[in-house]
Amino acid sequence: MPRLPYGEAVELAEAAFRRAGVRADDAGLAASMLAEAEGMGIVTHGLSRVGTYVGRIEAGGIDARAVVPIVSPAPALRRLDGANGLGPVIAERARLAASEAARTCGAGVAVVRRVSHVGALAPLLRRAADDGFAAIVTTNTAPMLAPAGGREARIGNAPIGLAVPDPGGRHLILDMALSTVSRSRIRAAAKAGETIPADWATDEHGRPTTDPSRALTGILRAIGGDKGANLALGLDLMLATLAGAAMLTEIPNAAETPDSPQGLGLMVALIDAERLRPARERAGRLDEARTILSGTARVDEGVPIRLPGDRALARLAEARASGLDLSDECVAMLRRLGG
C-alpha cells in the first residue's frame, strides 16, 4: 500500500476538482475535507470519493460552480440553498454560517436544501470544536433502511454527528450512521467468503441472514431495530420540513443515477460553549470522564477505552506528519485525475 505525503494527496485531489471545473477555493476546500476524513481513518468517505464526485460532476449530478445563497430568517438561523453543489464545500459554508450566528446569539443553526453527498461529518465536527462550539450535525441519504414492520428500503441511513469541544484540542467527536454496519463491510465479507452476524442485514424477504450475498439483495438493519429506524426517519423528515430537502424515496441512488441531483438536506447546530462554562472547567470535566472510562474493566486488556474521536484525531496527526497510506487504486485515480 503506497504512502503519499499528506500535502501531495491534497494537491492531487485539488487539481482533480479544478480540472473538473470547480472553483479554486472550493476545490482546495473539498480536497482538504476528504483528506482529513482519510487521515482520520474514515477511508470509505476519504480520497476515494474524489473519483466519485468528479464522475458525478461530469455526468451532471453535481454542479461544480454552484452559487449558494444564504438567508437569515432570524438572528440565530441561517437557510442555505446548496444548488446541488459539492457536498463537503456546502457543508463547510453551512458550518461557517451557523458559526456566525452562534457568535452573535450564543447558538446558531444552519439548514440546507439541495446539497449533494457531504462525506464524513467528522472533519466538519473537528473544525466546529476547534472554534469552541459544541455541535450537532445531520444529513440524509438515499433509502437504505426499512420502516418499522417493513421489508423494503424507504428511509435513508442518516448519519448523525456530535462534537464536545476540548480547549486542549482533545475533542469528543462522534460520527456515525444509523445502520448496524455499512454495505461496504458486507461486500467485503462476501468477497472473502465469510458469514456475517444476523443483526447486520436482512435478505430480500426481510428476514435476518448470515449470508452476505443474500444480504446484498436485501436491506441494512438499523441500530436498535425499530428505534434506530424511527430515529433515521425523524432526522429525514426534520430535514424535509425545515430545510425543504428531498426525503425518503424522492432521493435517487447516486451510484445508479450519477446524473441525477440528489437534493439532500443538511443541518448544522452549534452552541458557543464558552457562553455556558469556562474553558478550564470544561476541560477538567472531559479529563474526569477519561479517567472514569479508562478505569473500566476491559474485554481485551490490549485495547484501551477511549472517548469517541481520540483515535481519529491521533490518526489525523500521524497522517499529517508521516503521510497517508492509500490503496493502489486510489493513488492511480488521484494521479490520473489530478497529476
N, C-alpha and C positions, 0 to 999 in steps of 0.2 A: 504494500500500500504506500504510494508516494506521499511525501510530506512537502507541502508548499509553505513558504513564508506567509504569514498572515496578511501582510500588506500586498504581496503579489496576488494572492487569491482575491482580495477586494478589488485590486486594479483590473484583473481579468473580468470579474463579474461586472464592474462598472463599464468597462469597454464594451462588453456584450450588450448591455442595456442601451448604451449610447448608439451603437450600430443599429439597434432595433428602432431607433427614433425617440428614445426617452431623453428628456432634457438633462443637461449635465448635472445639475444639483440633485434632481430626482434619481438619476442613475447612481450617483455616489451614495445616496441615502439608502436605496433599495439594496445595493451591494453590501453596505455595512451592516444592515439589519440581518441579511441572510448569512453573512459570515459570522456574525455574533451568535446566531442560532446554531450554526455548525460548531463553533467553538464551545458552546455550552453542552454539546453532545446531542442536540436535537437534529440528527442528521437527516431525518425524513422531511424536515422543513428547513433545511440549510441550503447550501450552494447548489445542490442538485436541482433545486427549484428554478435556477436561472434558466435552464433549458426549457422547462415547462412554461414559465412566464413569457419568454421570448417567443415560443411557439404560439401561445395564445395571442400575443400582440400581432404576430404575422397573420394569424387566422382572423383577427378582428374581434376576439372576445375581450380583449383589454385595450383601452385607449392609452397609448403611450404618452400623449400630450394633453391629458385631461386637465381642464381648468376647474378648480374646486371652490365654489362659493361658500362663505361662512356667514351664517345669520345668528344674531344674538336675541332670541325672543325674551330673555330675562337676564339679569346680571350674572347669574351663575350657570346659565345654559348656553350651549352652542349647538347649532344644527348645520351639518355639512351635507352637500351632495357630492359624493365621490366620483360621479360621472364615469363610472366603470374604469377608473384609473388603476395604476399599480397598487395592490393592496398594502404592502409594507409602507409605501410612501403616504398613502391616505391615512393609514393608522397613526403614523408619526405626526401628521398635521392635526389629526383629531386630538392627540395627546397634548400637543402644544396649545391648541385652542382651549382644552379643558384646564391646562396649567394656568393660562392667562386668567381664566375665570376664577380659579381657586386662589390665586394670589390676591385677588381683589376681595372675594367673598368668603374665603376660608374653605370652600368646597366648590367644585366645578364639574359639570357633566357635559360631555360632547356625544351626540348621536350622529350616525352617518347612514345614509341610504346609498344604494348603487355603488358598493365597493366590491372589488374582486378579492380573491383569497388573500388574507393578510399574513399568512405564515404563522410561525410560532409567536405566542404572546410574550414569552419571557424577555426578549430584548426590549420590548416596549415597557414592560413592568420594571426592568432594571433602570431604565432611563428615568422613569417617573420616581422611583425610590431614590435614585441619586440626587434628584432635585428636591427631596424631602417630602414627597407625597406618599400617603397610603393610597392604594389603587385597587379598583375592581374593573376588569375588562372582560367583555364577551363579544362573540360574533356568532354567526350561524353558518350552516353548511347545507349542501345537497342532502336529501334524505338518506340516512343510514340505519336508523333505529325504528322499531315498530311502536305504535302507541299501546298502552295497556290493553291486553286482550287481543292484539292484532298480530299478524304474521307477515305483513308487508311493510317495507320501509316507507315511512311517511314523515318522519321527524329527523332533522339534522343532528349531527353529532357535535353539538355546541361545545366549544372549549370555553372554559372559564379561568380567569387568571386573577390572582391576589398578590399584592405586594405590601409588606410591612417594612418601612424604611428603617435602617440602622445608620445612625450618624457616622459610624466607622466603616460603612460600606458592606457589612455582612447582612444584607437584606434577607428577609424571608421572601422567597419568590415561588409561587405555586402556579403552574401552568398545566392544566390537564383537560382532556376531552371527557365526555361522559359515557363512552363505551368502556367495557372492561379492558379491551386491548384494541390496537389498530389493525386494520386489514393487512398491513404490511407484515405483521408478525404471523398472521395466519398463512399468508402466501409463503413466508419463509419456512414454516412448518411443513406445508405441502411439498415444497421443493426438496426438503430434507427427508421426506417420508416419515415424518413424526406425527404422533397424535397430539391433540390439544385438549385442555380442560373443557369440561362440558358447559362451563358458565361463560365461555368466550363468545359463542355464536350459535345460531340455530341453522338447521337445514332448510331446504326450500318449502318444507311443510310447517315450519315454525317450531320444530322440536329440537331440543338441545342435541348437539352432536360432538363427538370427539374426532371426527374425520375432517381434516382441514379442507379437503376437496369439496365435500358436501357443504361445509361452512361457507365457502366462497360462492356458492349458489344461493345462500340464504342471507341472513342479516346479522349484524353485530348485536350483542346483548348489552344493555345499559348497566352501569354500576348500580347495585342496589335494586335491580329488577325494575318494577313499575315506578318506584320512587325516582330512579335516575332518568327514566324515560319522561316522566312528568316534569322533572326539573329542566330537561332539554327542551320540552315543549313550551314551558313557561318562558325560557330565555328567547326561543324562536319568536313567540308571539309578542314578547316585550319589544323586540327589535322591529317587528312588523308594524305594531301600533304606534310606537313612539318615534321611530326613525322613518317609517314609511318604506321599509325594506321588503324584498320578496320573502316568502315564507314557504315552508313545507314543500309540497311537490311543485310549487312555482319555480323552484331553484333548479336549474339544469345541472347535470353532472359534467364538470369541465373536461374530464378525460374523454367522455363520449361525444361532446359537442363543444370543442375548443373555440369555435367561432361565436358561441352564444354568451353574451354578458350574463353574469350570474345575479347581479342586483342584490348582493348580500348586505346585511346590516352590521353595524359595529357600535358599541357603547364603551366609552372611557369615562369612569367616575373617579375623581381624585379628591383627597382630603389633605389640606395643609397640616401636617402632623404637629408642627411647632405651635400652631394656634391652640392645641389641646394639651400637650405635655412637653416640657423642655427636653432637649436632646439628651442630656445626661441621664434623666430618669428613664426615657425610652430605651436607651442603650443598655442600661442596667437591667431592665426587665427582660430584654432578649438574652442577655448573658445568663440571667437566672433560669430562663427556660432551657437554655442549652445545658446548664448544669443538671437540672432535673431530668432531662431526657437522656443525657449521657450516663446517668446512674441507673438506667433501666436494665434489668436482666435481659441479655441478648439471646436470640435464637442461635446466632453464629458469632462467636467471640471475635472473629476476624473482620466483622462488618460493623463499623461504628454507626451509632444512631445520630442522625443529623437533622437540622431543620431543612425544610424544602428550600432549595436554592443554594445550599452550602456547596454541594458537589458541582453544580453547574457553574457557579462563579469561580470556583477553583480551576475547573477545566478551562474556562474562558481566559483566565490569567495565564495559564500554561500555554494555551494556544497562541495567544498574542506574543508570548516570549519565544516559543520554540517552533511554532508553525502548526498547520492543520494537516492531519492525516486524512487524505481523501482517497476515494476509490479510483481505480484506473479510469473507469467510465466517466466519473465526474471531472477529473483533470482533463481528459480528452475533450469533453464537452466545453469546458471553460476555455481551453486553448483554441478550439475550433471557432467558437463564437466571439471570443474576446482577444485572441492572440494576434 
